[in-house]
Amino acid sequence: MEVKMIGKSLENGPIESNAHVAIAFDVLQSQNKLNNLAETVKDGGFVLTSESNNVSQSLIENSNFVFISKLSAEDRTFFLLRKPSEELPVSEVIQVSEKSYEWVETLKSALKTAEADPSKKIVLYAQGEDTNGIIGLVNCVKQEPGGNSVRSVFIKDPAAPKFSLTDPLYAAQLKKDLLSNVLKPNGVWGSMRHLKLENQQDKPSLQVEHAYINALTRGDLSSLKWIEGPLTYYKPEYNPNTELCTVYYAPLNFRDIMLASGKLPPDALPGDLAGQDCILGLEFSGRNSKGKRVMGMLAARGLATSVLADPGFLWEVPSKWTLEEASTIPVVYGTAYYALCVRGRMKPGNSLLVHAGTGGVGQAAIAIALHMGVTVYTTVGSKQKREFLKKTFPKLTDKNIANSRDTSFEQHVLRETKGRGVDLVLNSLSDDKLQASVRCLAKDGRFLEIGKLDLSNNSPLGMSVFLKNTTFHGILLDSLFDAGSESEDKKEVVRLLNEGIKNGAVNPLPATVFTESQVEQAFRFIGSGKHIGKVVLKIRDEESSAVVKPATKLVTSIPRSYMNPDKTYVLVGGLGGFGLELANWLIVRGAKNLVLTARSGITTGYQANCVNNWKESGVNVLISKADCSTLNGAQQLIDDSNKLGPVGGVFNLAAVLRDAFLENQTPQDFEIVSKPKVTGTKNLDTVTRKSCPELDHFVVFSSVSCGRGNAGQTNYGFANSVMERICEARQEAGLPGLAIQWGAIGDVGLIMETMGGNDTVVGGTLPQRMASCLSAFDVFLQHPQPVLASMVLAEKRKGGSGGAGQVSLIEAVANILGIKDTKNINASATLADLGMDSLMGAEIKQTLERNYDLVLSVGEIRTLTVKRLQELQNDGSEVVADTPNGVTAGNDQVQFSQSLVPQETIINMKNDSSKPNVFMFSAIEGFVSALEEIASKLPYNIYGLQCTEDAPTDSMASMAKFFVAKIKGIQKSGPYNLVGYSFGASVAFETGVALEAAGEKVSLVLLDGSPSYVLTHQNAFKNRHSDNKVDDRDAFAYFVLLFKELDYQVVFDQIATKKTKEEQLEEAVNILSDLPLNKNELKTAAKLFHGKLFVSFYYKPEQKFNGSVTLVTAKDNFVSLGPDYGLKPLCKGSLN
């Protein structure tokens, strides 16, 4: 479609002619504008106009337009008007009925005539049948030969007169020449249209008592959400040998972050956990059904408000511990006892190497080993963690602690054991560190592997290690969850933990606690490896009483649909491909009683296998051959179902196809297709109204061929449309009713059997995979609308530049990196420079592939720059042409103030003369406006120092001397308080040194900057050139990039075409000539920027600073100078 945007007024005449659609604003207040607009569109064309809410419709009646509809939204009202075309005569008026299909022959004849002579219209109407399928019929007919001549009238108003072309009510509506005209009760005309469903399914919106945490998209930590849990219908008889416990504290374990981030596949878990919806959470502390304080371990689903726990893996919490402390015990000590004592047979006098000693399992293993008299060696990744272990376990010295960041621990352990090695290694490291750990084993040693990464990756080990009579044990605590109550290993772990609590070997670990609303932050924190001990989610506050029934606590969660195990769910046509999948989904969601109908019963081995498996799992399954197309058959079906339990849901999936163009259809074809859908659904509606008082769901499967139309499926469209009208009628009567218009279905059914597979394009759509269908089905069950549709468009989105509701590529990557503000990121910084670790890299890789169709290697991701991300984001979107000067125009980078160069050197930012003075130095832009918010919150009298045109820029010493004079003009003598931000940190430092040289006392606060900080930027510029030099071209190119988002090298090369400094300055200003800025001011600003940039690049402090220095840094920064920004060698005084 060609779309023109014309910014002309309609006052002076028509703008265009023969336009099909025109969009206008505020034209209903002027008859002249309206008349000119009528000449702008062709006969039959439409006008959509936006008007103020109080506008009158009177001008429409006197114009060459007919009113179609209007919609009010906030302070505007939208009107849809149509310019009438020549009224064509009606050749045929046909009444469509669902009671008899004799009209089919009449319609076939009329379409054949219309195909030969399209100058006449065919009018189809339905009256007196509120569930008539005329809507779906016409949607299909319009796509067949002769269908352009069809118009339809669906009369649902019982008070409306009998249809007649001459009746003014119908004549006026047909004059508008609309395809579909529906007359609702009270005389309201309208039509059926699809509206996009609000994308709320992934947003917490329901307050529930039972909820769990899960990642909606594996590999995307930002998708971690609370989800409504299945325990709403909990009954002890359906869950034998379990205890319902209320969770107070839920710790995170490394397995959880590996699963959520996608680094550990679910199929690496034991048993059937891989197929479960929630697999996060291994332990908890809380109260059991009697209100007693307990702590326990679980196979999964521990990150929840309530859990079903194995009574054999529950321990009563000692009175001396809080529930927060108790939550740190089960998994770490259970793992340590199972690995060291059960599998490793650790004895007093043995030696043990524990990796990651400050981790939860590490601390537990050290405590147990030291209590047994075992010599312990351990590894840590930082000095802070080393000091923590020495303080927590006084028996450990530096001889017992090595580095876990590389393989140097191997030599350390062999040196301390005089080459013998250790008896046991408790390993959680991978790759080369695992191999080094193996080499630390002594003769007869036992290697205990608790990490899952190398195990799931099937990493090679090497056989030579076993020449020392060693053993290798894969430690899977998960395996104990599948073990029965008679398992000796399970009993021994329980006994050892109880004994350890009594003898003092088991003690709570330090914990970092997050609230239940900080789930993503908690996962990112544990993934960073910065924690010591455990990371715990606090779900609710602990009561003071030892025994108390927990009060109900509600958590805002994403709603999910669950089935009542006491009720029966009936699937008509339930033995088909989709039916079997739906039946299994209902069972997963809690159903215990199923009735599946099929005309022939079970006919395939797969059907028999599914039914047998369900029965073996404790589900009651009844296969019925009842024929719902008869009232007696439907009644029999519901009666048989009620015997298993009250019917809670009826799902009609039955369908028969007789596809052909209408010219090849017969009334009998319509009857055959309508029998399971029309007659069957009507009978089920009738029977359930009187026999199913506890019915929660009445769902019928319709088709997109009904809602959108599909040539060759007129009978199918008609039948599905009848079902939709039945569901609407049920909802109007206060009963459940839902019709789902499915597109092509993938994985199972007709498309897979006859048309190729999941990549087959059908009517502009791809087959919707079964997992997607069931996910949509879950969402649809919670919506109040009677008719919903689901389909997958064939065109795949690329790029992802951030449309409405879609996160842009850069925002998605920044969120993973933990960067809140993307505006100030250096465009040339790589993701590795921005602090990306391997865990973040895996998440970014999956996000790029899943959401943006970008497949990159790990190496390519590490070297991605922010600039390249921007290019990838814009790929496939609007192409921006090159500007004449050779530089591609981009978005403006800065918001311009009234002046580019400060006019005042010193300004009072906060006036409070009763408080000490503080002098703030601006960043390289020269203005202190960026510091205004900070200044407003500080209890001082604050002055801002700005770099004006008269400030010297030949050296930092000259600049400092200039500012010392300005400061002395305000405050004659010290002590002085100086604050510098970014570039201003260097100026403040040199100014402080100059004031100290004059005998004054000075204190410094540096905000995200230091004299060494600019060297990192200098090196970045040097690396761009083979001669490693920074010159005027760099300074002016960098200045241009402050204003426009352009390619650095292109700007640099363009400026480099000029020889002298003045010519290069002129060229830089020319590149910015299209911006609304004063050219002379731009030149002045560029000169100042050039001077300050070179001053900072070549500044090396000659004197150390004696006073106190406080450095404030960004939590997420790109600096590789260390935490002190290189300040320590420059300071004699305290550095905080």
Secondary structure by P-SEA (a helix, b strand, c coil): cbbbbbccccccccccccccccccccccccaaaaaaaaaaccccbbbbbbbccccccccccccccccccccccccbbbbbbbccccbbbbcbbbbbbcccccaaaaaaaaaaaaaacccbbbbbbcccccccaaaaaaaaaaaccccccbbbbbbccccccccccccaaaaaaaaacccbbbbcccbbbbbbbbcccccccccccccccbbbbbcccccccccccccccccccccccccccbbbbbbcbbbbcaaaaaaaaccccccccccccccccccccccbbbbccccccccccccccccccccccccccbbbbcccccaaaaaaccaaaaaaaacccccccccccbbbbbcccccaaaaaaaaaaaaabbbbbbccccaaaaaaaaaaccccccccbbbccccaaaaaaaaaacccccccccccccaaaaaaaaaacccbbbbbbccccccccbbbbbccccccbbbbbbcccccccccccccaaaaaaaaaaaaaaaaccccccccccccccaaaaaaaaaaacccccbbbbbccccccccccccccccccccbbbbbcccbbbbbcccccaaaaaaaaaaaaacccbbbbbbccccccaaaaaaaaaaaaabbbbbbbccccccaaaaaaaaaaaaaaccccbbbbccccccccccccccaaaaaaaacccaaaaaaaaaaaaccccccccbbbbbcccccccccccaaaaaaaaaaaaaaaaaaaacbbbbbbbccccccccccccccccccccccccccccaaaaaaaaaaaaaccccbbbbbbbcccccccccccccccaaaaaaaaaccccccccccccccccccccaaaaaaaaaaaaccccccccaaaaaaccaaaaaaaaaccccccccccccccccccccccccccccccccccccccccbbbbbbbbccccccccaaaaaaacccbbbbbbbccccccccaaaaaaaaaaaaaaccccccbbbbbccaaaaaaaaaaaaaaaabbbbbbbbcccccccaaaaaaaaaaacccccccaaaaaaaaaaacccccaaaaaaaaaccccaaaaaaaaaaaaccccccaaaaaaaaaaaaaaaaaaaacccccccccbbbbbbbcccccccccccccccccccccc
